[in-house]
C-alpha cells in the first residue's frame, strides 16, 4: 500500500506522456478592468485639478514640500496678475 494519503491516478495520454497540468493561459479581464477603472478615476481627478484656478491650486499645496510645484504656480499666478515675483 502507498504511503500517500490520497493517491493520484496514473493517467497517460495516447503518446504515453503524463497529461499537462495547469492552464494554457490566464484571462486578463479582471486585471484590465481594474486598470481601466483606476485610469478613469485618475483622469477624473486630473480634469478636476486642471479646471481649478491657479490660486486654488496654490492653496491646496501642503505647507511643506512641493517647492518646485509651489514656485511654478506662484510664477503662473504672477503672470496671470501681470506682476513679477522674485525668488530668493
C-alpha positions in Angstrom: 0.0 0.0 0.0 1.1 3.5 -0.8 2.3 6.0 1.9 0.4 8.7 0.2 -2.9 9.6 1.9 -4.8 10.5 -1.2 -3.0 8.8 -4.1 -3.4 10.2 -7.6 -4.4 8.1 -10.5 -1.6 7.5 -13.0 -3.1 8.8 -16.2 -1.4 8.8 -19.5 -2.2 10.2 -23.0 -2.1 8.4 -26.3 1.6 9.2 -26.6 2.3 7.8 -23.2 3.2 11.1 -21.6 1.5 12.3 -18.5 -1.3 14.9 -19.1 -0.4 18.5 -18.8 -1.4 20.2 -15.5 -2.4 23.8 -15.2 -3.8 26.3 -17.7 -2.8 27.3 -21.2 -3.4 31.0 -20.5 -4.9 33.3 -17.9 -7.7 35.8 -18.5 -6.7 39.4 -18.0 -10.3 40.6 -17.9 -10.3 41.4 -14.2 -6.9 43.0 -14.2 -7.7 45.0 -17.3 -11.0 46.2 -15.8 -9.2 47.2 -12.6 -6.6 49.2 -14.6 -9.3 50.8 -16.7 -11.2 51.9 -13.6 -8.1 53.3 -12.0 -7.2 55.1 -15.2 -10.7 56.6 -15.4 -10.5 57.8 -11.8 -7.1 59.3 -12.4 -8.4 61.2 -15.5 -11.3 62.5 -13.4 -9.0 63.8 -10.7 -6.7 65.4 -13.2 -9.6 67.1 -15.0 -10.9 68.5 -11.7 -7.4 69.8 -10.8 -6.8 71.3 -14.3 -10.1 73.2 -14.1 -9.2 74.8 -10.7 -8.0 78.4 -10.8 -4.2 78.9 -10.1 -4.8 80.5 -6.7 -6.9 77.5 -5.6 -4.2 75.1 -6.8 -1.6 77.0 -4.7 -3.9 77.0 -1.7 -4.2 73.2 -1.9 -0.5 72.6 -1.6 0.7 71.5 1.8 2.8 73.7 4.0 6.0 71.7 3.4 7.5 70.1 0.3 6.3 70.6 -3.2 8.7 73.5 -3.6 9.1 73.2 -7.4 5.3 73.0 -7.8 4.8 76.0 -5.5 7.3 78.1 -7.4 5.8 77.1 -10.7 2.3 78.0 -9.5 3.4 81.3 -7.9 5.1 82.3 -11.2 2.0 81.4 -13.2 -0.2 83.3 -10.7 2.1 86.3 -11.0 2.0 86.1 -14.8 -1.8 86.0 -14.7 -1.9 89.1 -12.4 0.7 90.9 -14.5 3.3 91.2 -11.8 6.7 89.6 -11.3 7.7 87.5 -8.3 11.4 87.3 -7.3 12.6 84.1 -5.6 15.4 84.1 -3.1 
